[in-house]
């Protein structure tokens, strides 16, 4: 009986020793081979994220509610809000007709409980979330042409969002450089930091915009023609950067 036990133990030991063990870590450490494998698969995966970046500006239910909010149809609705709140639009009788933007026309949407206020805030930060997800997946040192193009488009998209946000929620740049702007949310921002993320200054927000656009222009320079007009080209990035600060 003792001999049988020894034989069984020896056999089990031989099986363990002869196994081809998977030496890849299962914890928080990632090997360079694993990183390279992930990066090789990124172009195909990120292309779907890029489609989400395109459609994010004209999607419904940014307020995360039902379709009763007929003004909740993306950036075109934001343009209507800005246009209606301007000084060059006159309606003789705003009590008549179908007008979902009467509150903006009467300047009644400029408070923290306004549906329009919530809509604009969520529209841009929701779109920015997609851009940050792309930036988080693509390393800054990526050399693949597709990845560089995707990263450039994500950076330009985030700059666009901040440009809209800072002009919506703060006065002009000159004379208000140190005033509170909007919170900066980057691809490196942790969940803990998001829980306590105060408004950055106007100057800090514009600095972020310029840094994103400068990198985007570098990445998009020399890129072949875009697949469709929904993609951001280097010309679009230059156009965003040319927006005057006043």
Protein Blocks (a to p, Z undefined) as FASTA:
>chain_A
ZZmmmmmmmmmmmmmmmpccdfbdfblbdcfklmmmmmmmmmmmmmmmmmmmmmmmmcgh
klopafklmmlgbjklmmmmmmmmmmkbccfblmgcjdfklmmmnopmmcfkbmklmmmm
mmmmmmmmmmmmmmmmpcfkbcbfklmmmmmmmmmmmmmmmmmmmmmmpccfehplmpcc
bddddfklcfklmmmccdddfklmmmmmmmmmmmmmmmmgopacdfblkbccfklmmmmm
mpccZZ
